[in-house]
Amino acid sequence: MSEIKKLVRENILNLKPYSSARDEYSGQAGIFLDANENSLGSTINENVNRYPDPYQRKVKDKISAIKGIPSENIFLGNGSDEVIDLLIRAFCYPGKDEIIIMPPTYGMYSVSAEINNVGIKEVFLTSEYDMDVDKVLASVTDKTKLIFICSPNNPTGNCLKNEDIKRVINTFNGLVILDEAYIDFSEKKSFLKSLLTYPNLVIMQTFSKAWGLAGIRLGMAFADKFIIDIMNKIKPPYNVNELTQKKAIEALNNLELKNRMVDILLKERELLEKQLTKFDFVEKVYPTDSNFILVKTLNANKIYDYLVNKSIIVRNRSNISLCLNCLRITVGTKEENKLLIEALENY
Ligand SMILES: Cc1ncc(COP(=O)(O)O)c(C=O)c1O
């Protein structure tokens, strides 16, 4: 049995998945009387009376062409959040196994683990927000199935070091989930190019950030075909709806617009970083590879409340470890950033 196969929960390996109408017949033409849909049409001005393609083939083909990754190595979920949940469920026995996360980091890894009654080992980032690789590797036990690495990391904004990420992938016998939700905003290259050299690597990306499609809920996972097949086996049959698939294809045909928006946001980010640095109540503007900036202030709670009062909402991260008095500020439009800076000038 391959090393990865041994990591999968036995009940999942043995599972006979639900077979949907579109699994059993996926041809295009014909009279479809097999899925109890409404044959007359939809009650809205969209053709959505039919169930969508359960494997989102057209969307994956487009993603494949853009990313240079074969379609069979791509999984699509109802946001990356669904991918996180499916991986935990496929690989971790509830009440027995555990995952490793590196706080401060994205909150859903631990929430998903808790929902599934899976243990969480926290190995904090260093004070410079780098990975403590030795500690991560020393924390691995035979119960550790997944290690989540977020790079660029939320809420700190920075990329973790490539050599640290590689060391974990090369040393750990379980699965490494590399969350690249913000990679479009980074000068560092994605790990996608070397994906297929690592059978234990899952890379997550999302349409929610650079693509500007948080509302349609579409997350991507890239991995060895064996892992993709396991996720397909346990996902709800129609986890990505028809409208989302349509809109994703529209977006993927508009790659240039995504790139232009990223360029604008990066210019705005640079300006915002410079402006934030000059305030005497700002202790540190952390370097960022994302579309947000973490800022250490003298009194985050007071500044947060002051901004809310001016109808400007930032994220107060002050009460999470290593982020005392920190605010996380998403880069807005030129006008929004100007209003933020003007408000802070009057603080
Ligand atoms: C690091 C990271 N991963 C994943 C997500 C969630 O992505 P999605 O909208 O695709 O569920 C977020 C959302 O903020 C995030 O910050």
The ligand as an SDF file (V2000), in Angstrom:
LIG
                    3D

 16 16  0  0  0  0  0  0  0  0999 V2000
   -5.6080   31.8240    4.5530 C   0  0  0  0  0  0  0  0  0  0  0  0
   -7.0150   31.6470    4.1150 C   0  0  0  0  0  0  0  0  0  0  0  0
   -7.3890   30.4770    3.5890 N   0  0  0  0  0  0  0  0  0  0  0  0
   -8.6490   30.2700    3.1840 C   0  0  0  0  0  0  0  0  0  0  0  0
   -9.6060   31.2580    3.3130 C   0  0  0  0  0  0  0  0  0  0  0  0
  -11.0090   30.9490    2.9140 C   0  0  0  0  0  0  0  0  0  0  0  0
  -11.1300   30.8830    1.5720 O   0  0  0  0  0  0  0  0  0  0  0  0
  -12.5380   30.5500    0.8950 P   0  0  0  0  0  0  0  0  0  0  0  0
  -13.2660   31.8530    0.7740 O   0  0  0  0  0  0  0  0  0  0  0  0
  -12.1250   29.9790   -0.4300 O   0  0  0  0  0  0  0  0  0  0  0  0
  -13.2630   29.5700    1.7560 O   0  0  0  0  0  0  0  0  0  0  0  0
   -9.2680   32.4800    3.8740 C   0  0  0  0  0  0  0  0  0  0  0  0
  -10.2920   33.5200    4.0250 C   0  0  0  0  0  0  0  0  0  0  0  0
  -10.1300   34.5510    4.5780 O   0  0  0  0  0  0  0  0  0  0  0  0
   -7.9440   32.6820    4.2800 C   0  0  0  0  0  0  0  0  0  0  0  0
   -7.5630   33.8270    4.8420 O   0  0  0  0  0  0  0  0  0  0  0  0
  1  2  1  0
  2  3  1  0
  2 15  2  0
  3  4  2  0
  4  5  1  0
  5  6  1  0
  5 12  2  0
  6  7  1  0
  7  8  1  0
  8  9  2  0
  8 10  1  0
  8 11  1  0
 12 13  1  0
 12 15  1  0
 13 14  2  0
 15 16  1  0
M  END
$$$$
